[in-house]
């Protein structure tokens, strides 16, 4: 856990507020929170934000063949490695009290299942907006990183959305470029500093020409970590 990095600290506070940490991680986090006022404040902000979330007002129906696709994927992966899926590997699903967050993640998962099988992602990251829940989903396959919006974000005049990533343990973030009007991005894997579990992805609001520095300078609109599928 890197508590000196602002983005990492904010994300860890969210994981703690959602109850996603293991007992060992929770013990380390709570010891740090006792002596780190900024970390305690970040947890308080997440708690306040999660209380405002609400589930969608209509049922999200899965597309045709979803369950067959799940069974086929689980059978294939079981032959190669121990079963691992979003349903049984992410503690996120145990946070049932936070209905809005779970509904957002289910929506993103349904979108992933609708992808052609030939482009099934190896990693996925759901980028959570501070105000509206899941705002983007990141899919990482063997060719590229693909950012897709789950909702349209209003961009003020003179501003632009910028896509970033930061592998676990990296010294700093790497820009993956500005987002176009459709708020999508496709970045070849060769452009990334690396890819792996817990890799941070985020979207920030920057000047129209992008951040003037090699790191974000504007507000963080959404962020999340990559998990393997």
VENVEN-V749193 format. One line per field, one symbol per residue. ss: DSSP state (h for helix, s for strand, l for the rest). phi: phi as a letter, one per 20 degrees, with the letter a starting at -180 (. if undefined). burial: + if it has 9 or more other C-alpha atoms within 8 Angstrom, else -. Layout:
BEGIN
ss = ???
phi = ???
burial = ???
END
This chain:
BEGIN
ss = lllllhhhhhhhhhhhhhllllhhhhhhhhhhhhhlhhhhhhhhhhhhhhhllllllllllllllhhhhhhhhhhhhhhhlllllhhhhlhhhhllllhhhhhhhhhhhhhhhlllhhhlllssssssslllsssssssslllsssssslllllllllsssssssslllllllsssssllllllsssshhhllllllllssssssssllllllllllllsssssslssl
phi = .deeeffffffffffffemeefgfffffffffffdcgffffffffffffffefcffebfeefffnffffffffffffffdaggbbffcddggfeeffefffffffffffffffefgffcffecbceeeefdcmfdbcddddfdbdcdcfdbedfdfgmcbecdcbbffnffafcfdoeefgemdbccggfeefqbafmfecbccecggenffdebfcdfeeabadfcfd
burial = -------++++++++++++++----+--+--++-----++-++--++-++--+-+----------+--++---+--++-----++----+++--+--++++++++-++-+--+------++++++++++---+++++++++--+++++++--------++++++++++----++++-++---+++-+++--+---++++++++++++--++---+--+-++++++++-+
END
